[in-house]
């Protein structure tokens, strides 16, 4: 399991006002190699204080909390550290809630009904910089970002800087595919996919995968690829 000083260990802060649920999540994470729970909090105000003191790599954050709700808490955490990773915990899978969570700075969100194994996988995904979004809403989220993104998108000519493989990876990104799905579809490793995604963002001068997907949709690069996923 390691200690919080180990660089290879993912340091996690767990925030939820329901103590029984929170303690269950903490127990699951503490029994997982490579993950160390640095702290827990029961409301938004406590969460912000713990966040500033403990500097976690990933924060599991309940959306509905007293004192300061999860969305506002996420915004304040992002203001304090723009590179922080936040995974929202919720019982709702509504489109509006998803958009608000991402706009607040979340790297994604996961339903409280997921299995312990899936929760652990989600923590590792967001730590690696990969967003976690319910597959049923991934394309709707990308379309929303494409339509409303405030960040100025690069010109369509920028895509000529991409290699053929990078264009292919970008097409999968536009379909909301995860690194695992892309790796399986292209018969390459997940680490290779991560490298391709990083090169795509660098070449297009974009900040994240959501912007890359929106860029592909806006410039007609997306092909609506369908992926079969067991994730």
C-alpha positions as CSV (number, residue, x, y, z in Angstrom):
1,X,0.0,0.0,0.0
2,X,3.0,2.3,0.6
3,X,3.0,5.6,2.4
4,X,2.0,9.1,1.4
5,X,5.7,10.0,0.8
6,X,6.0,7.4,-2.0
7,X,5.9,9.2,-5.4
8,X,4.4,6.2,-7.0
9,X,1.4,6.2,-4.6
10,X,-1.8,8.0,-5.6
11,X,-2.8,10.2,-2.6
12,X,-6.5,10.5,-2.3
13,X,-8.8,12.7,-0.3
14,X,-12.4,11.4,0.3
15,X,-15.2,13.9,0.8
16,X,-18.8,12.8,1.6
17,X,-21.2,13.9,4.2
18,X,-22.6,10.4,4.7
19,X,-20.1,8.9,7.1
20,X,-21.1,5.3,6.5
21,X,-20.6,5.6,2.7
22,X,-17.4,7.6,3.2
23,X,-15.9,5.1,5.6
24,X,-16.7,2.3,3.1
25,X,-14.9,4.1,0.3
26,X,-11.9,4.8,2.6
27,X,-11.8,1.1,3.5
28,X,-11.8,0.0,-0.1
29,X,-9.1,2.5,-1.1
30,X,-6.9,1.7,1.9
31,X,-6.9,-2.0,0.9
32,X,-5.7,-1.1,-2.6
33,X,-2.0,-1.3,-3.5
34,X,-0.7,2.0,-4.9
35,X,-3.4,4.2,-3.3
36,X,-3.0,6.0,0.0
37,X,-5.9,7.9,1.7
38,X,-4.4,11.1,3.0
39,X,-7.6,12.3,4.7
40,X,-11.4,12.5,4.7
41,X,-14.0,15.3,5.2
42,X,-17.7,15.6,5.7
43,X,-18.5,18.9,4.1
44,X,-17.2,21.4,1.6
45,X,-15.5,23.7,4.0
46,X,-13.6,20.9,5.7
47,X,-12.7,19.5,2.3
48,X,-11.1,22.8,1.2
49,X,-9.1,23.0,4.4
50,X,-7.9,19.4,4.0
51,X,-7.2,19.9,0.3
52,X,-4.9,22.9,1.0
53,X,-3.1,21.1,3.8
54,X,-2.8,17.6,2.4
55,X,-2.4,18.4,-1.3
56,X,-4.0,15.1,-2.6
57,X,-3.4,13.8,-6.2
58,X,-7.1,12.9,-6.5
59,X,-10.1,14.1,-4.6
60,X,-13.3,12.0,-4.5
61,X,-16.0,14.6,-4.0
62,X,-19.7,14.2,-3.3
63,X,-21.8,16.7,-5.2
64,X,-24.5,17.2,-2.6
65,X,-23.1,18.3,0.7
66,X,-23.9,20.8,3.5
67,X,-22.0,24.1,4.2
68,X,-20.5,24.2,0.7
69,X,-21.8,21.9,-2.1
70,X,-19.5,19.8,-4.3
71,X,-19.6,22.0,-7.3
72,X,-18.6,25.1,-5.5
73,X,-16.0,23.1,-3.6
74,X,-14.5,21.8,-6.8
75,X,-14.3,25.4,-8.2
76,X,-12.4,26.5,-5.2
77,X,-10.0,23.6,-5.3
78,X,-9.3,24.3,-9.0
79,X,-8.6,27.9,-8.2
80,X,-6.1,26.8,-5.6
81,X,-4.5,24.2,-7.9
82,X,-5.6,24.2,-11.6
83,X,-3.8,20.8,-12.1
84,X,-5.7,18.9,-9.4
85,X,-7.8,15.9,-10.3
86,X,-11.4,15.8,-9.0
87,X,-13.7,12.8,-9.3
88,X,-17.3,13.6,-8.4
89,X,-19.5,11.1,-6.6
90,X,-23.2,11.2,-7.2
91,X,-26.4,9.2,-7.3
92,X,-27.6,11.2,-10.4
93,X,-26.7,10.6,-14.1
94,X,-28.4,13.7,-15.5
95,X,-26.9,15.6,-18.3
96,X,-27.2,18.9,-16.5
97,X,-25.3,17.6,-13.5
98,X,-22.5,16.2,-15.7
99,X,-22.0,19.5,-17.5
100,X,-22.0,21.4,-14.3
101,X,-19.5,19.0,-12.7
102,X,-17.1,19.3,-15.6
103,X,-17.5,23.1,-15.8
104,X,-16.7,23.2,-12.1
105,X,-13.3,21.6,-12.7
106,X,-14.1,17.9,-12.2
107,X,-12.1,15.4,-14.3
108,X,-15.3,13.3,-14.4
109,X,-17.9,11.7,-12.2
110,X,-18.9,8.3,-11.1
111,X,-22.1,6.9,-9.7
112,X,-22.1,5.8,-6.1
113,X,-23.6,2.5,-7.2
114,X,-20.5,1.4,-9.1
115,X,-18.5,-1.6,-7.9
116,X,-15.4,-1.1,-5.7
117,X,-13.3,-2.4,-8.6
118,X,-14.7,0.3,-11.0
119,X,-14.2,3.0,-8.4
120,X,-10.5,2.1,-8.1
121,X,-10.2,2.1,-11.8
122,X,-11.7,5.5,-12.1
123,X,-9.3,6.9,-9.5
124,X,-6.4,5.6,-11.5
125,X,-7.9,6.9,-14.7
126,X,-8.2,10.5,-13.5
127,X,-4.8,10.4,-11.9
128,X,-3.4,9.5,-15.4
129,X,-5.2,12.5,-16.8
130,X,-8.0,10.6,-18.4
131,X,-11.6,11.9,-17.9
132,X,-14.2,9.6,-16.4
133,X,-17.6,10.1,-18.0
134,X,-20.6,7.7,-18.2
135,X,-20.5,6.2,-21.7
136,X,-24.1,7.1,-22.3
137,X,-23.4,10.8,-22.0
138,X,-19.8,11.1,-23.4
139,X,-20.9,12.2,-26.9
140,X,-23.5,14.6,-25.6
141,X,-20.8,16.2,-23.4
142,X,-18.4,16.5,-26.3
143,X,-21.2,18.1,-28.5
144,X,-21.9,20.6,-25.7
145,X,-18.3,21.6,-25.4
146,X,-18.0,21.9,-29.1
147,X,-21.0,24.3,-29.2
148,X,-20.2,26.4,-26.1
149,X,-16.4,26.2,-25.6
150,X,-15.1,29.6,-24.6
151,X,-11.5,28.7,-25.4
152,X,-10.6,29.7,-29.0
153,X,-10.0,26.5,-31.1
154,X,-7.0,26.3,-33.4
155,X,-7.6,26.5,-37.1
156,X,-8.4,23.4,-39.2
157,X,-5.0,23.7,-40.8
158,X,-3.4,22.7,-37.5
159,X,-4.5,19.1,-38.1
160,X,-1.9,18.7,-40.9
161,X,0.7,18.7,-38.1
162,X,-0.7,15.4,-36.8
163,X,0.6,12.1,-38.0
164,X,-1.7,9.5,-39.5
165,X,-1.8,7.6,-36.2
166,X,-2.5,10.8,-34.2
167,X,-5.4,11.6,-36.5
168,X,-6.8,8.1,-35.9
169,X,-6.5,8.5,-32.1
170,X,-8.2,11.9,-32.4
171,X,-11.1,10.3,-34.2
172,X,-11.5,7.9,-31.3
173,X,-11.3,10.7,-28.8
174,X,-14.1,12.4,-30.6
175,X,-16.3,9.3,-30.0
176,X,-15.6,9.6,-26.2
177,X,-13.3,6.6,-26.2
178,X,-11.1,5.9,-23.2
179,X,-7.4,5.1,-23.5
180,X,-8.2,1.4,-22.8
181,X,-10.7,1.3,-25.6
182,X,-8.4,3.1,-28.1
183,X,-5.5,0.8,-27.2
184,X,-7.7,-2.3,-27.8
185,X,-9.0,-1.0,-31.1
186,X,-5.6,0.0,-32.5
187,X,-3.7,-2.9,-31.0
188,X,-1.3,-0.7,-29.1
189,X,-0.5,-0.2,-25.5
190,X,-2.3,2.3,-23.2
191,X,1.0,4.0,-22.6
192,X,1.4,4.5,-26.4
193,X,-2.1,6.0,-26.5
194,X,-1.2,8.4,-23.7
195,X,1.8,9.5,-25.6
196,X,-0.3,10.1,-28.7
197,X,-2.9,12.1,-26.8
198,X,-0.1,14.2,-25.3
199,X,1.4,14.9,-28.7
200,X,-2.1,15.8,-30.1
201,X,-2.7,18.3,-27.3
202,X,0.8,19.8,-27.8
203,X,0.5,20.2,-31.6
204,X,-3.0,21.6,-31.5
205,X,-2.2,23.8,-28.4
206,X,-5.2,22.4,-26.5
207,X,-5.5,21.8,-22.7
208,X,-7.4,18.6,-22.4
209,X,-9.2,15.7,-24.2
210,X,-12.5,17.4,-24.1
211,X,-11.1,20.3,-26.2
212,X,-9.5,17.8,-28.6
213,X,-12.8,16.0,-29.1
214,X,-14.6,19.3,-29.6
215,X,-11.9,20.3,-32.1
216,X,-12.5,17.1,-34.1
217,X,-16.2,17.6,-34.1
218,X,-16.0,21.2,-35.2
219,X,-13.5,20.4,-38.0
220,X,-15.3,17.3,-39.4
221,X,-12.6,14.9,-38.3
222,X,-14.9,12.8,-36.2
223,X,-16.3,9.7,-37.9
224,X,-18.7,8.5,-35.3
225,X,-16.7,5.3,-34.6
226,X,-18.6,2.8,-32.5
227,X,-16.6,0.9,-29.8
228,X,-17.6,-2.1,-27.9
229,X,-16.5,-1.5,-24.3
230,X,-16.4,-3.7,-21.2
231,X,-15.2,-0.7,-19.1
